[in-house]
Amino acid sequence: DSTRLLDVYLFLFNDFLLITKIKRNKKKYGGSDTSLIPVCPSLTPELQSFIREGGFCTVLDQPIPLDRLILKNVDPV
């Protein structure tokens, strides 16, 4: 509905696709070493760093089952 661009992260699982957006945590947790927070190694370094800084991903819509998903190649605009 909106014409503004939105950065999203897609998580592809065995049976569904999950579309999320990132949220920044406005609270700072004092005294905790955020470098010790475990992060999934398959995430991009950018997303790993973001999560360590207190950010998180929120789901934008219902997961899309892969059996209902059609992929098509499109020409770059």
N, C-alpha and C positions, 0 to 999 in steps of 0.2 A: 504494500500500500504506500510505503514511503519511497521517495526518490533518493534519499541519502544512502551512502554506502555504509555497510556494516562488516567489520572484520569478524569472521567466524572460524571456529575450529571444527573439523569433521572427524569423528571417530568411527572407524569401520570395524565392526565386529563380525563374527562368523555368520550371523543371521539378520543383522540390521545395521543401519547407518544412523548415527546420532549427530545432530547439528547443535553446536553450543556457541555461546559468545562469552567473552572474558569479562570478569568484574574485578575491579580493584578494591582491595580491602582498605577502607579509610582508617581503620584502627591500627595503631602500632603496638605490637606486643613487646613490651620492654623486658629485657633480661633474657630473652630466649634466643638461642643461636639458630637462625633460620637455615643455615647451611646444613644442619643435621636432619632437616625434614626429608623423609624418603620420597623420592619422585620416580615414577615409572621411567625406566631407561629408554623406552621406545618413543617417548615424547621428544619433540624438537628441543634443542638447547634453549631456544627463546622461551618456549612454554615452561620448561623446567625452571628457568630463572624466575619467570613470572609467578609461578606457584610458590617458590621459596620466599618470594617477597610478600606473600600473604594473599595473592590473587587466587581466583577460582573460576571455574567454568559453570555457567548455568545453561540448562537445556532450553532451546528456543521453541521446540515443537515436539510432537510425539515422534518416537523413533520410527524410521522408515524401514519396513521389512524388505530385505533384498529381493525376495521373489516378486515384489511389486514395483521394483525400481528398473527403469530403462535408461541406459547410458547412450549418449549420442555424441559424436564428434561435431564440433562447430568451428567455423572459420573465425580466426581472431578478428576483432573489430578494429 
